[in-house]
Amino acid sequence: MELNKEFDTEIGAEKPNDSLNLEPFSQKPSNKNSYPLIAGILLIIAGILALFNWGQFFLLDATTIESFFDISQIQVINPSITYDQILGFLQTCAIIGIIISIFPILGGILAIKKKQYYIAIATSVIGLFTIGIIFTSSVLSLIGLILLVLSKQNFQ
């Protein structure tokens, strides 16, 4: 009979422990820890796409512009405009675009490291203005911005 009492106490001792061990299983796993990583990857992709896009504009020459662009409609407004002036304007815009495209890459690195939350937010906002290929960089930066806002508690 003493054997049964020991068995009963062991069973009774296990029941409270089992109920305590079930508590982690009742909670749903949270994906909030992966939001900064996803946001960082999206921001880096957005920056690289924008760099590629603005790099193409920077590498244009006057003969390429002549083959794709008819200047006669612009010369109705301003007869003194030339292809070289249009090329200079596009290259100036490309330099500004390349500089702006570096910011989402920086924000993506900060988001992956989960450091400097407000700088990561600011760089993703700047990433909205990168445009990229058919606005893909802007859309990726917007998604990254939303994910960063949702994951504020994960940053140091």
N, C-alpha and C positions, 0 to 999 in steps of 0.2 A: 504494500500500500504506500509505503514511503516513495516508492518509485513513481507511482502515479502523481503524488503531490509534487514531486520535482518536475515531472512532465507538465503538469498544469501550470506551475509557476513559470516554466520556460515559455509555454504558449501565451500566457498572460503577459509576459515581459515582451514578447515579440509583437503583439498586437499594437501597442502604442507606437513602437518603432516603425511598424509598417505604415501606420497612418501618417507619421511624420515624413517618411520617405516618399509618399505619394504626392506630397505638395509640389515638388518641382515638376512632376509630370502633368499636373493640372493646369499649369501656366502655359500659355502659348508662346512659342519662340518668337523673339522680336527681331525684325530685320533692320531696325534703326541703326545698328552698328555698322551696317554696310553702306548706308547712305553717303557718308563722306567719301568713301572709296569710289562709288559709282559716280558721284558728282565730280570728283577729281579726274576720273578717266574721261568723262564727257567734256570737261573744260579743256583738257589737254588735246583731245581730238578736235574740238572747236578751234583752238588756237592754231593747230597744225594745218587744218583745212583753210583757215583764213590766211595764214602765211603763204600757202601754196597759191591761193587765189590772187593775193596782192603781188606776189612774186611774178606771176604771169603778166600783170599789168606793168610792172617795173621793167620787164625785159622786152617790151614792145619796141618796135622801131617805126619810123615814118612810112616806110613802104608797106608794112603790115596794116597800118591804119588806113592808108590809101586804098588797099584792096577790100577792106571791110566797111569803110565809112565814106559816105558821100558828103563832101564839105559844101556843096553848092547851096544847100538850104540854110546853112549857118552864114554863108557869105552874103545872103540877102539881108540879114540883120547887120552884119559887120563885114564889109568887103575886104578888110585888111587882114583877116584871120588866115593862118596857114596851118598846114599839117604839123609843122614843128611846134607851134604854140599849143595845139591840142595834145601833142605828145608830151610836152613839158607839164601841162596840167594833169594828165593821167599819171605821169611819173611822180609828181608831187603828192597826188592822192595816194599812190601806191606806197610811198615812203611813210606817210601818216598811217595808212592801214597796216603796214608791217610793224610799226611801233606799237599800235594798239593791239595787234595780234599776240604780242608777247605777254600781255597781262593775263589772259585766260590760262596760258600755260603756267604762269607763276601761281595763279589761284588754284589750279588743279594740283600742283605739287603741295601747296599748303593744305588743301583739303585732304589729300591722301595721308599726309603726316598728322592731320588733325591738330594743327596749330594755327594761331592768328586768325580767329574766326572772322573778325570784322574786315581784315584785309582780303580774306578769301571771298567774302561777300562783295566787297568793292570791286575786286578784279573780275568777278563774274558779271557784275553790272556793266563794267566796261566792255566785257565780252559780248554784250548785246549789240554793240555798235561795230563789231568786226565784219559783219555781213557774210563773208565767206561765199561759197559756191551756192547760188540760189537760196540765200539766207539760212543755210544749214548750220553755220557757225552760230548765228544768233539764236536759233531754236535750241541747239545743244547747250548754249550758255544759259538760256532761260530754264531749261530742265535742270541743269546743274545748280542754278540759283535756288530753285524751289527745293531741291534736295538738301542744299546747305541750310536753308532756313528751317527745314524740318529736323535737322540733326544738330542743332545748336548745343545741346547737352553733351554731345560726344567730343567736343573740342576742349582743349586745355585752357 
